[in-house]
Amino acid sequence: MSTLPRLHRDRVVAADNLPRMSLHFPVNHHLRPLYRALGLLAGLYVLIFGVVGVIATQGDPFYGAGDETALGLKTNPAFSYLSVVAGAVIVLATVIGRNVDRIAYLWVGAGFLMAGTVMLLLIGDAKTNYLNFTIVTCVVSYVIGSVLGTAGMYVKSHRA
């Protein structure tokens, strides 16, 4: 049986007859190095933000709504530790490459978009604003999620 995708009733299906959205992503896009660099920069920013935040919020309550900032964004220890983990995942996936970066960019980017939306909904009440988000933090979360999502769509490579 052929492993090449084929058209079936106006949709692309793989050899196992299951639709695959990922078949629409370009393979070996000519701007792939640029998108990998953008993903790496986003990951480094999140990692550095997390490390600076961990240092700045030492001794604060884990989910506290304090006035501590890191790289211009309000933070608390919970948000800082989550940022360190997310940034490390992105940077590590970029270093590994081989389509691991594509999967990490897509999932972490979606996570940033969802976190920005959820925290935007919870921003008004200090009891529910667990990560000490502000409007600016939500916008930055959307930008990072969009950059990672876009990079994830264009870094797919084909193994020769």
N, C-alpha and C positions, 0 to 999 in steps of 0.2 A: 504494500500500500504506500502511496506517495505521501511524503511528509510536507510537501509544499502546500501553502494555503490556496484555496480555490473559492470562486464566487458561488454562492448558493442562495437563490432567492433574494438578491440585492444585499447580501451581507457576507462578510468574510468569515470563513470557518477554517479551522485547522483540520488536520488529518483525522482527528477523532470526532469530527462533526460538531464541536463545541465552538460557539462564537468567541473570538479573541479580540478584544479591543486593542491589545498591545500590538497586534499585527499592523495597526495604522501608524504606529510610532516610526519615525525614520530611523534607519540603521546606518551607522557610520556617517552621521551628518557632518558636513564640512565645517561647521562651527562647534563641533563636539568639544574641542579643547577649551573654547571660550566658556561654554556652559559648565564644564567641570570646574574651571577656575572660579566662576561665579558661585557655584555650590560650595567650593572650598572656602571662599571668602565669607559666605554666609555662615558656614560652620565655625570658622575661626572667630567671627564676631560673637556668635552665641557662646562659644567656649570661653573667650576672654571676658565677656560680660558675666558669665557664671562665676569664673574664678575671682574677678574683682568684687562681685556681689557677695561671695562667700567670705572674703576678707573683710568687706565693709560691714557685714551684718553679724559678725561674731558676737555672741552673747545675747542677741535679740531673740524674742519668741519666734518659734519656727514658722507659724502662720500669722505673725504680727503685722499690723498695718502701720509701720513706722515711716519715717521720713528719709531713710537711707536710700542713696542712689548709687548706681554703677553705670558708667558711660552714658549719663543723662537720663536713665530710666529708673523709676522707683522699683525697689526690690525688697525681698525678705529672704530668710534662709531657704524656705521651701522652693521659691522661684529660682534662687541662685543654684541650688543643687540640681533641680530639673534642667536648668540651662547647661550646666556642666555635662550632664549625661547626654542631652540632645546634641550639643556641640561635639562631644567626643564621638558619638555615633556617626555624625555627618563627616567629620574629618577622617575617621578610621575607614568608613566606606569609600571615601574619595581616594585614599591611599591604596586600598585593596583594588578598586576598579572592577573590571570584568563583570559589568552589569549589576554588581552589588550596589554600586553608587546609584544607579537608576532606581532600584527598589527603595533604597534608603531615602533618596530625595523625594520620591513620590509619597511615601508613608509619613516621613517626618514633616514634609511640607503640608500635607493634609492635616497632620496633628497641630501644626502652628495655626493653620486657618481655623480649625475647630476651637482651639484654645482661645484664640482672639475673639471668636464669636461668643463663646460661653462666658468668658470674663467680661465682655462688653455687656452682656445681660446681667451679670452679677456685680457690676461695678458700684452701683448706688448704695449698697448696704455694707457697712464695715464687717458685719458678721459673716457674710458670704463671699467677700473679696479675699479669698484665701491666699492668692498669690500677689497681693498688693498692686494690682494692675491700675493703670490710668488710661485715659483715652490715647495718649501718646504710645503707651505700651501696646495697646491693641492695634494701632496703626503699624507699628514696627513688626508686630507678630504677623499681620497680614502681608506686609512687604516681604518678610523672610519666607513665609509660606508660599507666596507667589513666585519668588525667585527659585526656591527649591522645586516647586511643582513644575515650573517651566524647564528648569535644568533636567529634571527627571524625564521629561518627554523627549529630550534631544540628545541624551548621552548614551543611548543604547548602541552597543557595538556587536558586531558579528565576529564570532571566533572563526579564524581561518583554519 
